Amino acid sequence: MAAADRLLITVKGRQTHGALPWAGIDPIVVASQVVLGLQTITSRQVNVMKAPSVITIGRIQGGVRNNIIPDDVQLEGTIRTFDPGMQEDIHRRIQQTAHAIAESAGAEATVRVIGGYPVIFNDPALTARMIPTLERAAGAANVSISPLVTAAEDFSFFQREAPGLYILLGSVSPGIAPETSPSNHSPLYAVDEAVLPLGVRALANLAADYLFGN
C-alpha cells in the first residue's frame, strides 16, 4: 500500500466584483489551473515506469456568493507514492507548479505537505511463511498476492518496528463482481458480514501458527 501525505494549498488573489474581474485577481480561476497543473506531475513529469503515484484534490473551498470574486481559495488533497525518492520529487514539483501558476496570474500560493502514513511493505519471509496458514483458513483458491494498492494504512507504522504482514479480506456480497462493487468511501459501499467469521479464523490461525510454528 502507498505512502499517503496530506496536501494543503491556499491561493491568494484580490477580491473584486464579479462583473469587474479585471479589477482584482481571481483565485478561483488560478486554483482551477493549479488543480489541472498538478495532474501533469504524475502523468507527464515523473517516471511512471518506476512506480505509480497519485495526486488527488478532494476539497476546494472559496467564495461567498455568486457575484463576488473572493480573496482566496483553499485546496486540500492527498498524495500517494511508493518510492521515497519519487515522493520527495513530487513534493518539490507541487511547490514549483503551484507557485509558478499563481505568479503568472499575479496571485500567490502557499503550499503545505503534511507527512502521513509510510508505505506498507509486507516482509517477504514472513509472507512466505504465513501463506500456507491463510490457504488452510480460506482455501488455496481464495488466497492471492495483491498488486500495488494506492490506498494507505497506519499499520505501516507497526511495520517500521517489526516485520509485518498486512492482509485484505474480501467483503463483496455474493453475485456481485469485485471489479464492479462500490469501494469504501462510496455511499453505496456495503460489507457482506458473512465474511467476518473467515477474518476471525484467519487471524486466529496466523497468531497460533506464528507463535507455535506451522
N, C-alpha and C positions, 0 to 999 in steps of 0.2 A: 504494500500500500504506500501511497505517496506521502511525502512531507507536505504539510499544509501551513501556509503563512497568511496572516490577515493583512489586507491592503486598504489603506485609508488615503484618499486624495481630496483635497479642497481646492477648488478653482475659484479664484477671487477676480471678479470683474468690477464693473461700476454701474450701480443701479440707475435706471432711467425709465421713462415712459415707454410702453411697448410700441407706441406709434412713432417714437423717435429713437430707433435703435442706434443711429449714428452719434447720438449724444451721450452714449455710455459704452460699456464693454459687456457684451452678452456672455455670461459664464455658462449658460445652458448650451449654446452652440459650441463653445470651447470644450465643455465637458463631454459633449457628444463626439467631438473629434478625438478627444483623448481615449474614450472607450474603443473607438474604431482603431486608433493607432496602437493601442495595447495588443490588439489581436494579431497585428503583424509581427509582434515579437516572437510568439510561439509558432506562427505559420511561415515566417519568412526570414527570421534573423538568427535563430538558434538551430543547431543540427538535429533535426527530428529523427535521424538515423541512430543517434546516440542514446536518447531517452525521450519518452513523451513528456510533455508539460502542458499546463493549462493555466490561463489567466481568465477568471470569470468575475465580472462586476455584477453583484447581486442586488445592490441598492443604489438608487440615485435619488437625492433629495435636494430640492431647491425651489424657490419661488413662493409667492404669497397670493397672487391672483392672476387672472388671465391677461390683464393689460399692463403688467409691470415686469420689466426685465430686472431680475433680482441682483443682489450684490455678490452672492456666492452660491456655489453648488457643491454638495458633498457626494463623493462616490465611495462605496465600500465593496470590497470583493475578496476573493481568495486566490492564492497562488498554489499550484500543485506541481511538485517536481520529484524526481527520483535520484538525481545526481547532484551532489553538493556543489560542484563547480558550476554546473548549469544554473542551480538555484541562485548562487551569488551573482552570476552574469545577468540573469533575468531581473533581479532586484535593481542592478545598475541601469539596465535598459529601461525599466519602468520609470525611474527617476529622470533619465535623459529624455524619454519620449514625452512625459507629462510636462516637463519644464519647457521643452522646445516648442511644443504645440501652443501652450499658453502664451509664451513670449511672442510667438508670431502674430498673436491677436491683441497684444498689449495687455494681456491678463497675467495673473500669477498662479502658480500651482505649488502646493506643498504636499509632499508625499511621505507617508509613514508606512513602513513594513514592520509588522509585529510578528516575531517568530512564534510558530505554533508547534505542531507535532512533528517529530522527526519521521524518517522513513521506517516503515515496518519491514523488517528483514528476517525471515524465518531461518533459524540456524540449520544448515544443511544436514549435519549429523543427527541432530535431534529430530528433524523432519523424517529422515530415512528410518530412524528407529521407531517412530510413533505411527507411521503409515499402516503397518500391519494391524495395530490396535484399532485404528479408525475403520479399516476394512472389515475387521471382525464385528465391530459395533454396528456399522451401517450397511455392510455388504460391499464387496470389492467393486462392483459395478457403479456404486454410488459415491465413490471417492476419487477425486482427481486433483491434480496440481493446478491452482488457479493462475491465469495470466496476470499481468500487472493490473492493479486496480487503482484508479485515481482518487478513490475515497481515502480518508485518513482516520487514524485512531490513536488515542492516548496510550494504548497498550505498548506503543513503541518506546515509551519511557522505561517500562519494565525490561524490554529487550536491550536497553543500554546497560543494565545492571547484571543481566544473566542471559544465557541462551534461551530464546523463546520460540514458541510455535503458536501462530495465530490461525484459527480455522474459521471458515464461513459455513453457516448452517442454512441450507436452502429452506425457504418457508413459503414457496409458491403453492397455491391451492391446486388440488388435482384437476386435470383437464385444462389448465392454463399453461401455455408455453412460457418458459422462463424469460425468453427474449422479448415477449410482449407484455409481461406482467409489470404493473407500475412499481417503481422503485421507491425506497424510502425518500422522504421529503416531497412525495407526491400526495395530494389529498385523496387519491384513490388507492393508496397503499394499504394492503390488508395482510396480516400474518395468519397463516394456517397453523393454529395452535396444536394441531395433531403432531407437529414435528418436535414439540418440546420434550417428550419422553426420549426421543433419539438424542437430543442435545445432552440431556442428563446422563444417558447411558454412555455417550462418547466421552464426556468429561470425567465420569467416574472411572471408566476403563483406562483413560490416559493417566490419571493420577495413580491408580493401582499398579499399572504396568511400569510407570516411571519409577515408583518407589520400591517395588519389589522385583523388578526385572520382567521382561517379556520375551 
